[in-house]
Amino acid sequence: MSEAASEDDRKKNRVHFDRHTPEYRHQFEEITHELHAKCPIAWTDTYDGHWVASGNREVFELARSAEFLSNDHDVNGERRGYKGITIPSPPRAAEVQGGFLEMDPPEQRHYRQTLNPYLSPAAVSRWIPLVDEVVRACLDEKIEEGRIDFVDDLANIVPAVLTLAMMGIPLKDWTVYNEPAHASVYTPPNSPDMARVTELGRNMGLALYTAVQEIREKPRPGLIDALVNAEINGKTPPDLELLGVLALLIGGGFDTTTALTAHALEWLGQNPGERDRLSSERESLLDSATEEFLRFFAPAPGDGRTISADCEIAGQRFEEGERLWLSWAMANRDPSVFAEPDRVDLERRGNRHSSFGLGIHRCIGSNVARTVFKRMVTAVLDRMPDYRCDPDGTVHYETIGVIQGMRHLPATFTPGKRLGPSLDETLEILQKACDEQRLAEPVTVRTARAQIAR
Amino acid sequence: MKVRVDPERCQGHTLCWMTAPKAFQLDDIDGHSSAVSEDVPADQEEDVREAAHSCPERAIEIF
């Protein structure tokens, strides 16, 4: 067989796949069914050509083949020039390495080992009293009014405050990070607002850099302290690399949990019977419901990879240097693994979804995400049990190529009573608790739960 | 029935522990799972089977 013919044979399953179009969001289920039925691994010519894996078995086998797949984003052209996990790659001027998600072992492993003692289930559960206070204050701000935007007034705030607390950044600074963390995801590159969003992003980078310098000079516990003292593959990482890691923690900690919470609250609002059942049977249902919302709404719908050596995986031959999109969201809808995959079943069993990724890059914040999500949703069920979302004011991200998110989810409910101080005052109280109890220490240093006096 | 978590495959998704909290324990530092005991008590067998089925990395071996 000639080389061209062999190439054609290798890429015989061809599709037009563009996940950055609104059509992909609107026709997600149809496109997913078609790919599963015809070509669970396909070649598409979009974005300089790349593979798309949508089948559950295919995504599973590929994601776990770390020896043939690279996450590396070689920004300075020092290695093989790989482009990291974003397809298409950002314009050259805007290229920065996306922390350890755009690294391979051993550096990637060293970073995770540095951060794990802050993010393990045991480490995260220590924060629950603080999370509950932030949730309480957010709901208090709106409880008398009978009107809330679940995105702006709750799901944006709680993940942001907790992420900053864990990093060792002042809680009141959440507003500096909040808008750029979300807007950089939902603003299309050609939007007239892009210049402003870029500027906000620059301010956020500057604030992060200032925090790094401050913590170097006057150490305080948290993820930043761990990173500035880390030895990665025998070296102290350069500042630019650290900033990439911090931006990854912000990006991972903010927008994704917001997206999951907003979609779950929207769905529960549309299915009030299921909402009441989840509330009254939460002891047995909350875990499985959370996993089901993760499977169904997959906030981070996929990741890019580069093939790092010629190989054959899941029956497909790949060549070194080719790009690959692993679709967690589509793998989660594979009928060979999930019965009635397009239905939300709060009791679903054997729900081995891939919404936190698979293999060595499993979302390092997964325990944070689950905890914060559960505390927010159950507090809403307790305090605003009859909420009704307003479909006219609901704004989903226009595209789901990067994050399947929401910008607004307004709702009304029967007003209730405040239970404690305002959000600003609460953040001051919580800041004191963070400082005095050194809450952001790793679980290896501090095992006790946060004590929050009110 | 016996159960084992392959430490090379486990990535700390924690689904097994949520499904069968008596049968699996999570490391405090990295959250990776191990079996509390290789021998599964009869009253935990169903949960352990479900946990194995739920593992995204298919790291749980029942034998």
Chai-1 contact restraints between the chains, C-beta under 6 A:
chainA,res_idxA,chainB,res_idxB,connection_type,confidence,min_distance_angstrom,max_distance_angstrom,comment,restraint_id
A,N116,B,I29,contact,1.0,0.0,6.0,A-B,restraint_1
A,N116,B,D30,contact,1.0,0.0,6.0,A-B,restraint_2
A,P117,B,I29,contact,1.0,0.0,6.0,A-B,restraint_3
A,S120,B,I29,contact,1.0,0.0,6.0,A-B,restraint_4
A,S120,B,D30,contact,1.0,0.0,6.0,A-B,restraint_5
A,S120,B,G31,contact,1.0,0.0,6.0,A-B,restraint_6
A,P121,B,T14,contact,1.0,0.0,6.0,A-B,restraint_7
A,P121,B,L26,contact,1.0,0.0,6.0,A-B,restraint_8
A,P121,B,G31,contact,1.0,0.0,6.0,A-B,restraint_9
A,A122,B,D28,contact,1.0,0.0,6.0,A-B,restraint_10
A,D287,B,M18,contact,1.0,0.0,6.0,A-B,restraint_11
A,G350,B,H53,contact,1.0,0.0,6.0,A-B,restraint_12
A,G350,B,S54,contact,1.0,0.0,6.0,A-B,restraint_13
A,R352,B,S54,contact,1.0,0.0,6.0,A-B,restraint_14
A,R352,B,P56,contact,1.0,0.0,6.0,A-B,restraint_15
A,S354,B,P56,contact,1.0,0.0,6.0,A-B,restraint_16
A,L358,B,P56,contact,1.0,0.0,6.0,A-B,restraint_17
A,R362,B,Q11,contact,1.0,0.0,6.0,A-B,restraint_18
A,V443,B,D28,contact,1.0,0.0,6.0,A-B,restraint_19
